[in-house]
């Protein structure tokens, strides 16, 4: 249950890992970028003690912050709020519903004012009174009957009238009611305070004294409000569903956790009546506080996943044409997918030790801080594995902690959540090792990119690095979005990854491009698919060799041997060297995939001779399209054998311009012989053969300095003026 995880996440922070100010900073929105403009107009009203005959008095309107010039947009100023002062007036913006109406419960009388509110305040004191009535009734610790509400409304009206509001300007503000009498009062008067950073304002009742927040009292009031918030839709005397303690318990309803709102009925078994919530999940006060803390940590750690992954998730896995259609769609047209990663102790009992609890708290705060993604912090980020920015602090690789990953999409403000993945108990060291494999994998893709596109731009290389250093991107493109989360969990568990589905998908995508060859656009797309396929083969090989060995050992070496045989193909450079220039005696294919690679390389090599032999004017005929892929033919290993390699010697006799060297004839002959030897192996590994065929076809001749004779470059002159596209090479 996610709620239980959030309570486990928040409890150590509540039990001493953070002080009152740090907790208020976390559970309020005062540091959120979206609330900064509320501090441009701060209205503070001093309320006299109960029984006093003094009238409420308003402090002069304040601005808690200053304008700063930005370097991004020249000439435009950005408002930077004074977050220390703001911490003394904590508030939370509504996540759903109408923000103009009072929502939830208020711990202290601090109320955000929207543009319509401030304009209404200027109309008359009665509008101010209506604003206050709804909010004061939801504020804990205040007796509405004892407040001089009419007088408070009048001074706020008078103060707001001094504010100049233009017709086309949206203004926001903050209203704070300050009452300093009583032991539990959230504010106090201090004469010449030593710490002035947190001053709310100068008292109008007592000149020379300042109004300062009492953070411990404010926090107590906020916690009381949170408990009352849960009680608003269910309260009873019973047992807490999480810790098992008896006493007053309330429902799990919590504005800080918008995944469970009463407006969204579908996932909650409460029969449509809010009063039954407490019968489902009941929380005592400490667990309710822990849920609030854990929920805010979760929200702070939630990020959008990278756009390249989102686009890949909504792309068909085996249709190249449909993939192009999706690539042209705007990101705003696709659902936004979010990810969150949070840390939990392996054993909650271990955090009873104060030093371990403080250590856990520091790690959580480090994850929330979002250090710059550069310098010494760069290698602490594991977005290559998760698909969104996650900072792993120092010494997290110990056995004391585990990471949980959650992926979802929807509208949290409406409680409309669609959970995509929930992966628990991830060992942090596994994430770091996967990240290193991913970084190396990116360089493998660049090596292939250089081979297939020697004139690549720096922008293109950077784009490929971004793609191929992302494990979620690799898994999505390899397996398809339907299998992404299962395969990601498999990798995080260090279990063997299946190779059949990625090979099948790659082979289908490559074969679907055959009708577009030898056009330049088709070659570019084929090269892109070849880069992906060979890079993924390298990734999965490195993964099995470095991470999946323990699982394989527990199941016996037979499992690992089977996986290796499924992927059996030597490095493409080594294999191509043997096929083109190696000793004939060494030309021995170890698998159906290697045979397919050799077949592709030899057909591409012969295709150049065939193009010259059939050349009329500036154009020749493409061997693959003209002789192998005749009308209605489905490209397969059998077709390549019968219509491709087997016809090479016949075509030499037919065309005077074709002269095959003895060496090339021997290599074709050996490859034909290998077809017979590996016949039984080819049939169950058809996709591996075809994916390797296209790889050999694309890479043959990569190391030649000039490709002027290659018929696929017939429009090379125009291509020099074209910019390399980011989705091709």
C-alpha positions as CSV (number, residue, x, y, z in Angstrom):
1,X,0.0,0.0,0.0
2,X,1.5,3.3,-1.1
3,X,0.0,5.2,2.0
4,X,2.0,2.8,4.3
5,X,5.2,3.6,2.4
6,X,4.5,7.3,2.7
7,X,4.0,7.0,6.5
8,X,7.2,5.0,6.8
9,X,8.9,7.7,4.8
10,X,7.6,10.6,7.0
11,X,7.9,9.0,10.4
12,X,11.7,9.2,10.8
13,X,11.5,12.9,9.8
14,X,8.8,13.5,12.4
15,X,10.6,11.6,15.2
16,X,13.5,14.0,15.4
17,X,15.2,14.1,12.0
18,X,14.0,17.6,11.3
19,X,13.2,20.7,13.5
20,X,10.0,22.7,13.3
21,X,11.2,25.2,10.7
22,X,12.5,22.4,8.4
23,X,9.2,20.6,8.7
24,X,7.1,23.7,8.0
25,X,9.3,24.4,5.0
26,X,8.6,20.9,3.7
27,X,4.8,20.7,4.3
28,X,4.0,24.2,3.2
29,X,4.3,25.8,-0.3
30,X,6.3,28.9,0.8
31,X,9.3,27.8,-1.3
32,X,7.3,26.8,-4.3
33,X,7.9,28.9,-7.4
34,X,4.1,29.0,-8.1
35,X,3.4,31.0,-4.9
36,X,6.1,33.7,-5.1
37,X,3.7,36.4,-6.3
38,X,1.5,36.1,-3.3
39,X,4.3,37.8,-1.3
40,X,4.1,40.9,-3.4
41,X,1.2,42.2,-1.3
42,X,1.2,41.1,2.3
43,X,-1.6,42.4,4.6
44,X,-1.0,41.9,8.3
45,X,-3.8,42.7,10.8
46,X,-3.0,42.8,14.6
47,X,-6.0,41.5,16.6
48,X,-6.3,42.7,20.2
49,X,-6.3,40.1,23.0
50,X,-9.6,38.6,24.1
51,X,-11.4,41.0,26.4
52,X,-9.5,44.0,25.2
53,X,-11.3,47.2,24.1
54,X,-8.7,48.0,21.5
55,X,-9.6,47.9,17.8
56,X,-7.9,45.7,15.2
57,X,-5.2,47.5,13.4
58,X,-3.5,46.9,10.0
59,X,0.2,47.1,9.5
60,X,1.3,49.0,6.3
61,X,1.2,46.7,3.3
62,X,4.5,44.9,2.9
63,X,6.4,43.3,0.1
64,X,8.3,40.2,1.2
65,X,10.9,40.0,-1.5
66,X,12.6,42.0,-4.2
67,X,12.8,42.3,-8.0
68,X,15.9,40.8,-9.6
69,X,17.0,41.2,-13.2
70,X,17.1,37.9,-15.1
71,X,19.8,36.9,-17.6
72,X,17.4,34.7,-19.5
73,X,15.1,37.5,-20.6
74,X,16.9,40.8,-20.9
75,X,15.0,43.7,-19.4
76,X,12.6,41.6,-17.5
77,X,12.7,41.4,-13.7
78,X,11.9,38.3,-11.6
79,X,10.4,38.5,-8.1
80,X,12.4,36.7,-5.5
81,X,10.4,36.2,-2.3
82,X,12.0,36.4,1.2
83,X,11.5,32.7,2.1
84,X,12.6,33.2,5.7
85,X,9.9,35.7,6.4
86,X,7.4,33.6,4.4
87,X,8.1,30.6,6.6
88,X,6.4,32.5,9.5
89,X,3.2,32.5,7.5
90,X,3.0,29.0,6.0
91,X,0.1,28.1,3.7
92,X,-0.7,25.5,1.0
93,X,-2.3,26.3,-2.3
94,X,-5.4,24.1,-3.1
95,X,-4.5,21.2,-5.5
96,X,-8.0,20.7,-6.8
97,X,-11.5,22.3,-6.8
98,X,-12.1,26.0,-7.0
99,X,-9.1,27.9,-5.3
100,X,-11.4,30.9,-4.7
101,X,-13.3,28.9,-2.1
102,X,-12.0,27.8,1.3
103,X,-10.7,24.2,1.3
104,X,-9.4,21.8,3.9
105,X,-8.4,23.1,7.3
106,X,-6.1,26.0,8.2
107,X,-3.6,25.7,11.1
108,X,-3.0,29.5,11.4
109,X,-5.0,32.4,10.0
110,X,-2.9,32.8,6.9
111,X,-5.0,33.0,3.7
112,X,-3.8,33.4,0.1
113,X,-5.8,36.1,-1.8
114,X,-6.4,35.8,-5.5
115,X,-7.0,38.6,-7.9
116,X,-10.8,38.5,-7.6
117,X,-10.5,38.5,-3.8
118,X,-8.4,41.7,-3.8
119,X,-10.8,43.4,-6.2
120,X,-13.7,42.4,-4.0
121,X,-12.0,43.7,-0.9
122,X,-11.9,47.2,-2.5
123,X,-15.7,47.1,-3.1
124,X,-16.6,47.0,0.6
125,X,-16.0,45.5,4.0
126,X,-18.9,43.1,3.6
127,X,-17.0,41.3,0.8
128,X,-14.0,41.0,3.2
129,X,-16.3,39.6,5.9
130,X,-17.6,36.9,3.6
131,X,-14.1,36.0,2.6
132,X,-13.1,35.7,6.3
133,X,-16.1,33.8,7.6
134,X,-15.6,30.8,5.4
135,X,-11.9,30.5,6.2
136,X,-12.0,31.4,10.0
137,X,-14.6,28.6,10.4
138,X,-12.0,26.2,9.0
139,X,-9.1,27.6,11.1
140,X,-8.2,25.6,14.3
141,X,-7.7,27.3,17.6
142,X,-9.9,30.4,16.8
143,X,-13.2,31.3,18.4
144,X,-15.1,33.0,15.7
145,X,-17.7,34.5,18.1
146,X,-15.0,36.3,20.1
147,X,-13.4,37.9,17.0
148,X,-14.3,41.5,16.1
149,X,-15.0,40.3,12.6
150,X,-16.7,43.5,11.4
151,X,-13.9,45.7,12.5
152,X,-11.3,43.3,11.0
153,X,-13.1,43.4,7.7
154,X,-13.2,47.2,7.8
155,X,-9.4,47.7,8.4
156,X,-8.6,45.2,5.6
157,X,-11.0,47.0,3.2
158,X,-9.3,50.3,4.1
159,X,-5.9,48.9,3.5
160,X,-6.7,47.2,0.2
161,X,-8.1,50.5,-1.1
162,X,-4.6,51.9,-1.1
163,X,-3.5,49.2,-3.6
164,X,-3.6,50.4,-7.2
165,X,-4.9,47.6,-9.4
166,X,-4.9,48.0,-13.1
167,X,-7.6,46.5,-15.3
168,X,-5.3,44.1,-17.2
169,X,-3.0,43.2,-14.3
170,X,-3.4,40.1,-12.2
171,X,-2.5,40.7,-8.5
172,X,-2.1,38.2,-5.7
173,X,-1.7,38.7,-2.0
174,X,-1.5,37.2,1.4
175,X,-3.7,38.0,4.4
176,X,-2.3,37.3,7.9
177,X,-4.3,37.7,11.2
178,X,-1.9,38.0,14.1
179,X,-3.0,37.5,17.7
180,X,-0.1,37.2,20.2
181,X,-1.9,36.5,23.6
182,X,-2.0,33.1,25.2
183,X,0.4,30.3,25.7
184,X,-0.5,28.6,22.4
185,X,-0.5,31.7,20.3
186,X,1.5,31.2,17.0
187,X,3.0,34.7,17.2
188,X,4.7,36.7,19.9
189,X,6.0,40.3,20.6
190,X,9.7,40.6,21.0
191,X,11.6,43.8,21.8
192,X,14.6,44.4,19.5
193,X,14.8,40.7,18.4
194,X,18.3,39.3,17.8
195,X,17.0,37.3,14.8
196,X,15.3,39.7,12.4
197,X,15.1,37.4,9.3
198,X,11.7,36.0,10.4
199,X,9.9,39.2,11.5
200,X,6.3,39.4,10.4
201,X,6.2,43.1,11.0
202,X,6.4,45.9,13.5
203,X,3.7,46.0,16.1
204,X,1.2,48.9,15.9
205,X,0.1,48.3,19.5
206,X,3.5,48.3,21.1
207,X,6.0,50.6,19.3
208,X,9.5,49.2,19.4
209,X,8.3,45.6,19.5
210,X,8.3,43.2,16.5
211,X,5.9,40.4,15.7
212,X,7.8,37.1,15.4
213,X,6.6,33.6,14.6
214,X,6.7,30.8,17.2
215,X,7.5,28.0,14.9
216,X,6.9,25.2,17.4
217,X,3.4,26.6,18.1
218,X,2.7,27.1,14.4
219,X,3.7,23.5,13.7
220,X,1.4,22.2,16.5
221,X,-1.5,24.2,15.0
222,X,-0.8,22.9,11.5
223,X,-0.8,19.3,12.8
224,X,-4.1,19.9,14.6
225,X,-5.5,21.2,11.4
226,X,-4.3,18.1,9.4
227,X,-5.9,15.8,12.0
228,X,-9.2,17.7,11.8
229,X,-8.9,17.5,8.0
230,X,-9.0,13.7,8.2
231,X,-11.8,13.8,10.8
232,X,-13.9,15.9,8.5
233,X,-14.9,12.8,6.6
234,X,-14.6,10.2,9.3
235,X,-13.5,9.8,12.9
236,X,-13.9,7.1,15.6
237,X,-12.3,5.5,18.6
238,X,-10.5,2.5,17.2
239,X,-7.2,1.0,16.1
240,X,-4.8,2.7,13.6
241,X,-4.5,0.6,10.4
242,X,-0.7,1.2,10.2
243,X,0.8,1.2,13.7
244,X,-1.9,-0.7,15.5
245,X,-2.2,1.7,18.4
246,X,-5.7,2.4,19.8
247,X,-7.4,5.8,20.4
248,X,-8.9,8.5,18.3
249,X,-8.4,7.6,14.6
250,X,-9.5,9.5,11.5
251,X,-9.8,8.8,7.8
252,X,-6.7,8.9,5.5
253,X,-8.1,11.9,3.7
254,X,-5.2,14.4,3.4
255,X,-4.9,17.4,1.1
256,X,-1.2,16.7,0.9
257,X,-1.9,13.4,-0.7
258,X,-4.1,14.2,-3.7
259,X,-4.2,10.6,-4.9
260,X,-7.1,9.9,-2.4
261,X,-9.7,12.6,-2.8
262,X,-13.5,12.1,-2.1
263,X,-14.3,13.6,-5.5
264,X,-12.8,10.5,-7.2
265,X,-14.8,7.4,-6.4
266,X,-13.5,4.6,-8.6
267,X,-10.4,3.2,-6.8
268,X,-11.8,3.6,-3.3
269,X,-14.1,0.9,-1.7
270,X,-16.1,3.4,0.5
271,X,-19.4,2.9,-1.3
272,X,-19.7,6.6,-2.2
273,X,-20.2,7.8,1.5
274,X,-17.3,9.7,3.0
275,X,-18.1,8.5,6.5
276,X,-17.0,5.0,5.5
277,X,-13.4,6.2,4.7
278,X,-12.4,5.7,8.3
279,X,-13.6,2.1,8.1
280,X,-11.2,1.4,5.2
281,X,-7.9,3.1,6.4
282,X,-7.9,4.7,9.9
283,X,-4.9,6.7,11.1
284,X,-4.0,8.0,14.6
285,X,-2.5,11.5,14.9
286,X,1.2,10.5,14.6
287,X,0.5,8.4,11.5
288,X,-1.6,11.3,10.0
289,X,1.3,13.6,10.5
290,X,3.7,11.1,9.0
291,X,1.5,10.8,6.0
292,X,1.5,14.5,5.4
293,X,5.3,14.6,5.7
294,X,5.8,11.6,3.4
295,X,3.3,12.9,0.9
296,X,5.1,16.2,0.6
297,X,8.5,14.4,0.2
298,X,6.9,12.3,-2.5
299,X,5.6,15.4,-4.3
300,X,9.0,17.1,-4.0
301,X,10.7,14.1,-5.6
302,X,8.2,13.7,-8.4
303,X,9.5,14.7,-11.9
304,X,8.3,14.4,-15.5
305,X,10.1,11.6,-17.3
306,X,12.3,12.7,-20.2
307,X,10.5,13.6,-23.4
308,X,12.4,11.1,-25.5
309,X,11.0,8.3,-23.3
310,X,7.4,9.7,-23.4
311,X,7.5,9.9,-27.2
312,X,8.9,6.3,-27.4
313,X,6.2,5.0,-25.1
314,X,3.5,6.2,-27.4
315,X,5.2,5.0,-30.6
316,X,4.3,1.6,-32.2
317,X,7.1,-0.8,-31.6
318,X,7.3,-2.6,-35.0
319,X,5.9,-0.2,-37.6
320,X,8.4,2.4,-38.9
321,X,5.7,4.4,-40.7
322,X,3.6,4.8,-37.6
323,X,6.6,5.7,-35.6
324,X,7.3,8.6,-38.0
325,X,3.7,9.8,-37.5
326,X,4.2,9.9,-33.7
327,X,7.5,11.6,-34.0
328,X,5.8,14.5,-35.7
329,X,3.3,15.0,-32.9
330,X,3.8,17.8,-30.3
331,X,4.7,16.7,-26.8
332,X,1.7,18.7,-25.6
333,X,-0.5,16.2,-27.5
334,X,0.9,13.3,-25.5
335,X,0.0,12.4,-21.9
336,X,2.6,13.5,-19.3
337,X,4.1,10.7,-17.4
338,X,5.6,11.3,-14.0
339,X,8.1,9.4,-11.9
340,X,9.1,9.5,-8.3
341,X,11.8,7.7,-6.3
342,X,12.0,7.7,-2.6
343,X,14.1,6.0,0.0
344,X,13.0,3.6,2.8
345,X,14.9,1.8,5.5
346,X,15.1,-2.0,5.2
347,X,14.0,-2.3,8.8
348,X,12.0,0.5,10.5
349,X,13.4,-0.6,13.9
350,X,16.9,0.5,12.8
351,X,15.8,4.1,12.8
352,X,15.1,4.1,16.5
353,X,18.8,4.9,16.7
354,X,19.1,8.7,16.7
355,X,22.3,8.8,14.6
356,X,20.8,6.5,11.9
357,X,17.5,8.5,12.0
358,X,19.4,11.8,11.5
359,X,21.4,10.2,8.7
360,X,18.2,9.1,6.9
361,X,16.8,12.6,7.3
362,X,19.9,14.1,5.8
363,X,19.7,11.8,2.8
364,X,16.1,12.6,2.1
365,X,16.8,16.3,2.3
366,X,19.8,15.9,-0.1
367,X,17.4,14.2,-2.6
368,X,15.0,17.1,-2.3
369,X,17.6,19.8,-2.7
370,X,18.2,19.1,-6.4
371,X,21.9,19.9,-6.6
372,X,23.1,21.3,-10.0
373,X,23.6,18.5,-12.5
374,X,27.3,19.2,-13.0
375,X,30.7,18.9,-11.4
376,X,30.9,16.6,-8.3
377,X,27.2,16.0,-8.3
378,X,26.9,14.8,-11.9
379,X,27.7,11.1,-11.1
380,X,25.2,11.1,-8.2
381,X,22.3,11.4,-10.7
382,X,20.8,8.1,-12.0
383,X,18.3,9.5,-14.5
384,X,19.9,7.1,-17.1
385,X,18.2,4.3,-15.2
386,X,15.0,5.9,-14.0
387,X,14.2,8.2,-16.9
388,X,13.8,11.3,-14.6
389,X,16.2,13.2,-12.4
390,X,17.0,11.3,-9.2
391,X,19.9,12.3,-6.9
392,X,21.4,9.5,-4.9
393,X,23.4,10.9,-1.8
394,X,26.7,9.6,-0.6
395,X,26.9,6.3,1.3
396,X,23.5,5.2,0.1
397,X,24.8,2.0,-1.3
398,X,24.9,0.4,2.2
399,X,22.5,-2.4,3.0
400,X,20.4,-0.2,5.3
401,X,18.2,1.4,2.6
402,X,16.1,0.5,-0.5
403,X,14.6,2.6,-3.2
404,X,11.1,2.6,-4.5
405,X,10.1,3.8,-8.0
406,X,6.6,4.9,-9.0
407,X,5.5,5.9,-12.4
408,X,2.0,7.4,-13.2
409,X,0.1,9.8,-15.3
410,X,-3.1,11.7,-14.8
411,X,-4.3,14.8,-12.9
412,X,-3.2,14.6,-9.2
413,X,-5.2,17.7,-8.4
414,X,-8.4,15.8,-9.2
415,X,-7.3,12.5,-7.7
416,X,-7.3,11.1,-11.3
417,X,-4.3,8.9,-11.1
418,X,-3.3,6.1,-13.5
419,X,-0.5,4.0,-11.9
420,X,1.9,2.6,-14.5
421,X,4.5,1.0,-12.3
422,X,5.3,0.4,-8.6
423,X,8.8,-1.1,-8.1
424,X,9.9,-1.7,-4.5
425,X,13.1,-2.8,-2.7
426,X,15.6,-1.7,-5.3
427,X,19.2,-1.9,-4.2
428,X,20.9,1.5,-4.8
429,X,24.2,-0.1,-5.9
430,X,22.2,-1.8,-8.8
431,X,21.1,1.6,-10.0
432,X,24.7,2.8,-10.0
433,X,26.0,-0.2,-11.9
434,X,23.2,0.1,-14.5
435,X,24.0,3.7,-14.9
436,X,27.7,2.9,-15.7
437,X,26.6,0.3,-18.3
438,X,24.2,2.9,-19.8
439,X,27.0,5.5,-20.0
440,X,29.2,3.0,-21.9
441,X,26.3,2.0,-24.1
442,X,26.0,5.6,-25.3
443,X,29.5,5.6,-26.6
444,X,28.8,2.3,-28.4
445,X,26.0,4.1,-30.3
446,X,28.4,7.0,-31.2
447,X,30.9,4.5,-32.6
448,X,28.2,3.1,-34.9
449,X,27.0,6.5,-35.8
450,X,30.5,7.5,-36.8
451,X,30.8,4.4,-38.9
452,X,27.5,5.0,-40.8
453,X,27.6,8.8,-40.9
454,X,31.2,10.1,-40.8
455,X,30.1,13.7,-41.3
456,X,27.8,13.7,-38.3
457,X,27.3,17.0,-36.4
458,X,28.0,17.6,-32.7
459,X,24.2,18.2,-32.2
460,X,23.4,14.8,-33.7
461,X,26.0,13.0,-31.6
462,X,24.7,14.7,-28.4
463,X,21.1,13.6,-29.3
464,X,22.3,10.0,-29.7
465,X,24.1,10.1,-26.4
466,X,20.9,11.3,-24.7
467,X,18.9,8.5,-26.2
468,X,21.3,5.6,-25.7
469,X,22.3,6.5,-22.2
470,X,18.7,6.1,-21.2
471,X,17.8,2.5,-20.2
472,X,14.0,3.2,-20.2
473,X,14.3,4.4,-23.8
474,X,16.3,1.3,-24.8
475,X,13.8,-1.0,-23.1
476,X,10.8,0.8,-24.6
477,X,12.1,0.7,-28.2
478,X,13.3,-2.9,-27.8
479,X,10.2,-4.5,-26.1
480,X,7.4,-2.0,-26.7
481,X,5.7,0.2,-24.2
482,X,3.4,-2.6,-23.0
483,X,6.5,-4.5,-21.7
484,X,8.6,-1.5,-20.5
485,X,7.7,-1.6,-16.8
486,X,8.1,-5.3,-16.5
487,X,11.4,-5.3,-18.2
488,X,12.6,-2.3,-16.1
489,X,11.8,-4.2,-13.0
490,X,13.5,-7.3,-14.3
491,X,16.7,-5.2,-14.9
492,X,16.5,-3.7,-11.4
493,X,16.2,-7.2,-10.0
494,X,19.3,-8.3,-11.9
495,X,17.3,-11.0,-13.7
496,X,18.1,-12.1,-17.3
497,X,16.5,-10.1,-20.0
498,X,14.8,-11.8,-22.9
499,X,16.3,-11.2,-26.3
500,X,13.7,-12.7,-28.6
501,X,11.2,-9.9,-28.5
502,X,13.7,-7.1,-29.2
503,X,15.2,-9.0,-32.1
504,X,11.8,-9.7,-33.6
505,X,10.7,-6.1,-33.3
506,X,14.0,-4.8,-34.8
507,X,13.8,-7.3,-37.7
508,X,10.2,-6.2,-38.4
509,X,11.1,-2.5,-38.4
510,X,14.1,-3.1,-40.7
511,X,12.2,-5.2,-43.1
512,X,9.4,-2.7,-43.3
513,X,11.9,-0.2,-44.7
514,X,13.0,-2.5,-47.6
515,X,10.5,-0.9,-50.0
516,X,12.1,2.5,-49.4
517,X,15.6,1.4,-50.4
518,X,17.8,2.7,-52.0
519,X,16.3,6.1,-51.4
520,X,18.4,8.3,-49.1
521,X,15.6,8.6,-46.5
522,X,15.2,4.8,-46.4
523,X,19.0,4.4,-45.9
524,X,19.0,6.9,-43.0
525,X,16.1,5.1,-41.3
526,X,17.8,1.7,-41.8
527,X,21.0,3.0,-40.4
528,X,19.2,4.3,-37.3
529,X,17.6,0.9,-36.7
530,X,20.9,-0.9,-37.2
531,X,22.5,1.5,-34.6
532,X,19.8,0.7,-32.2
533,X,19.9,-3.1,-32.7
534,X,23.6,-3.5,-32.3
535,X,23.8,-1.0,-29.4
536,X,21.0,-2.9,-27.6
537,X,22.8,-6.2,-28.2
538,X,25.9,-4.7,-26.6
539,X,23.9,-3.4,-23.7
540,X,22.2,-6.7,-23.0
541,X,25.5,-8.6,-23.2
542,X,27.1,-6.2,-20.7
543,X,24.1,-6.4,-18.5
544,X,24.2,-10.2,-18.4
545,X,27.9,-10.4,-17.9
546,X,27.9,-7.8,-15.0
547,X,24.6,-7.9,-13.2
548,X,22.6,-11.0,-14.1
549,X,25.4,-13.5,-13.1
550,X,24.2,-13.9,-9.5
551,X,20.7,-14.9,-10.6
552,X,22.0,-17.2,-13.3
553,X,24.3,-18.8,-10.8
554,X,21.4,-19.5,-8.4
555,X,19.6,-21.2,-11.3
556,X,22.7,-22.9,-12.6
557,X,25.1,-22.0,-15.4
558,X,22.8,-23.6,-17.9
559,X,20.5,-20.6,-17.9
560,X,23.3,-18.1,-18.6
561,X,24.7,-20.3,-21.4
562,X,21.2,-20.4,-23.0
563,X,21.0,-16.6,-22.9
564,X,24.5,-16.2,-24.4
565,X,23.6,-18.7,-27.2
566,X,20.5,-16.6,-28.0
567,X,22.7,-13.5,-28.5
568,X,25.6,-15.3,-30.2
569,X,27.2,-12.9,-32.5
570,X,30.7,-11.6,-32.3
571,X,31.4,-7.9,-32.3
572,X,30.4,-6.4,-35.7
573,X,33.8,-5.0,-36.5
574,X,35.5,-8.3,-35.8
575,X,32.9,-10.2,-37.8
576,X,33.0,-7.8,-40.7
577,X,36.8,-8.1,-40.9
578,X,36.6,-11.9,-41.0
579,X,33.9,-11.8,-43.7
580,X,35.7,-9.3,-46.0
581,X,39.4,-9.9,-45.4
582,X,40.0,-12.8,-43.1
583,X,41.4,-16.2,-44.1
584,X,38.9,-18.3,-46.0
585,X,39.7,-21.1,-43.5
586,X,38.5,-18.9,-40.6
587,X,35.3,-18.0,-42.4
588,X,33.0,-20.0,-40.1
589,X,29.7,-18.7,-38.8
590,X,28.9,-19.6,-35.2
591,X,25.2,-18.9,-35.3
592,X,22.2,-18.0,-37.5
593,X,22.7,-14.4,-36.6
594,X,26.3,-14.4,-37.8
595,X,25.3,-16.1,-41.0
596,X,22.7,-13.3,-41.6
597,X,25.3,-10.7,-41.0
598,X,27.6,-12.3,-43.5
599,X,24.9,-12.6,-46.1
600,X,24.0,-8.9,-45.7
601,X,27.6,-7.8,-46.1
602,X,28.2,-10.0,-49.2
603,X,25.0,-8.9,-50.9
604,X,25.8,-5.2,-50.3
605,X,29.3,-5.7,-51.7
606,X,28.0,-7.4,-54.8
607,X,25.2,-4.8,-55.1
608,X,27.8,-2.1,-55.8
609,X,29.2,-4.2,-58.8
610,X,25.6,-4.8,-60.0
611,X,24.8,-1.1,-59.9
612,X,27.7,-0.3,-62.1
613,X,27.0,-3.1,-64.5
614,X,23.4,-1.9,-65.0
615,X,24.2,1.8,-65.0
616,X,22.5,3.8,-67.7
617,X,23.4,7.5,-67.6
618,X,23.8,8.4,-64.0
619,X,21.6,5.7,-62.5
620,X,22.0,1.9,-62.0
621,X,19.7,-0.8,-60.6
622,X,19.6,-1.8,-57.0
623,X,20.4,-5.6,-56.8
624,X,18.3,-6.1,-53.7
625,X,15.2,-4.4,-55.1
626,X,15.6,-5.5,-58.7
627,X,16.6,-9.1,-58.2
628,X,15.7,-10.2,-54.7
629,X,12.6,-8.2,-53.7
630,X,10.5,-8.8,-56.8
631,X,6.8,-8.0,-56.7
632,X,5.0,-9.8,-53.9
633,X,8.2,-11.3,-52.4
634,X,8.5,-11.3,-48.6
635,X,12.2,-11.0,-47.6
636,X,13.3,-14.1,-45.6
637,X,16.4,-16.2,-45.2
638,X,15.2,-18.6,-47.8
639,X,14.6,-15.8,-50.3
640,X,18.0,-14.3,-49.6
641,X,19.6,-17.7,-50.2
642,X,17.7,-18.6,-53.4
643,X,17.3,-15.2,-55.0
644,X,20.3,-13.5,-53.5
645,X,23.6,-15.3,-52.9
646,X,22.7,-18.3,-55.2
647,X,22.2,-15.9,-58.2
648,X,25.5,-14.1,-57.9
649,X,27.4,-16.5,-60.1
650,X,24.7,-16.5,-62.8
651,X,24.7,-12.7,-62.9
652,X,28.4,-12.6,-63.4
653,X,28.0,-14.8,-66.5
654,X,25.2,-12.5,-67.8
655,X,26.9,-9.1,-67.3
656,X,30.2,-8.5,-69.0
657,X,31.0,-5.6,-66.6
658,X,30.8,-7.8,-63.5
659,X,34.1,-9.5,-62.7
660,X,34.2,-11.3,-59.4
661,X,37.6,-12.0,-57.8
662,X,38.5,-15.5,-56.8
663,X,38.6,-14.4,-53.1
664,X,35.0,-13.0,-53.3
665,X,33.7,-16.2,-55.0
666,X,35.2,-18.3,-52.3
667,X,33.6,-16.2,-49.6
668,X,30.2,-16.5,-51.3
669,X,30.7,-20.2,-51.8
670,X,31.6,-20.7,-48.1
671,X,28.5,-18.7,-47.0
672,X,26.2,-20.8,-49.3
673,X,27.7,-24.0,-47.7
674,X,27.1,-22.5,-44.2
675,X,23.4,-22.1,-45.2
676,X,23.1,-25.8,-45.6
677,X,25.0,-26.5,-42.3
678,X,22.9,-24.1,-40.2
679,X,19.6,-24.8,-42.0
680,X,17.9,-26.2,-38.9
681,X,19.1,-23.4,-36.7
682,X,17.9,-20.6,-39.1
683,X,14.3,-21.5,-38.9
684,X,13.7,-20.9,-35.2
685,X,16.0,-17.9,-35.3
686,X,14.6,-16.2,-38.4
687,X,14.3,-12.8,-36.7
688,X,17.9,-12.9,-35.5
689,X,19.0,-13.8,-39.0
690,X,17.1,-10.9,-40.6
691,X,18.1,-8.3,-38.0
692,X,21.7,-9.3,-38.5
693,X,21.3,-9.3,-42.3
694,X,20.3,-5.7,-42.3
695,X,23.1,-4.8,-39.9
696,X,25.7,-6.4,-42.2
697,X,24.1,-4.8,-45.3
698,X,24.3,-1.3,-43.7
699,X,27.8,-1.6,-42.3
700,X,29.6,-3.2,-45.2
701,X,32.2,-0.8,-46.6
702,X,31.8,1.6,-43.6
703,X,35.6,2.1,-43.5
704,X,36.1,3.1,-47.1
705,X,37.0,6.8,-47.6
706,X,34.9,7.3,-50.7
707,X,31.4,6.0,-51.5
708,X,31.0,7.7,-54.8
709,X,30.2,4.4,-56.4
710,X,27.5,3.5,-54.0
711,X,24.2,3.8,-55.7
712,X,22.4,4.7,-52.5
713,X,24.3,8.0,-52.6
714,X,23.1,9.0,-56.1
715,X,21.9,12.3,-54.7
716,X,25.0,12.9,-52.7
717,X,25.6,16.4,-54.1
718,X,22.3,17.7,-52.8
719,X,22.8,15.8,-49.5
720,X,25.8,18.0,-48.6
721,X,23.5,20.9,-48.2
722,X,21.0,19.1,-46.0
723,X,21.2,19.2,-42.2
724,X,21.4,15.9,-40.5
725,X,18.1,15.0,-38.9
726,X,18.0,14.0,-35.3
727,X,16.0,10.8,-36.1
728,X,18.4,9.6,-38.8
729,X,22.0,9.3,-39.6
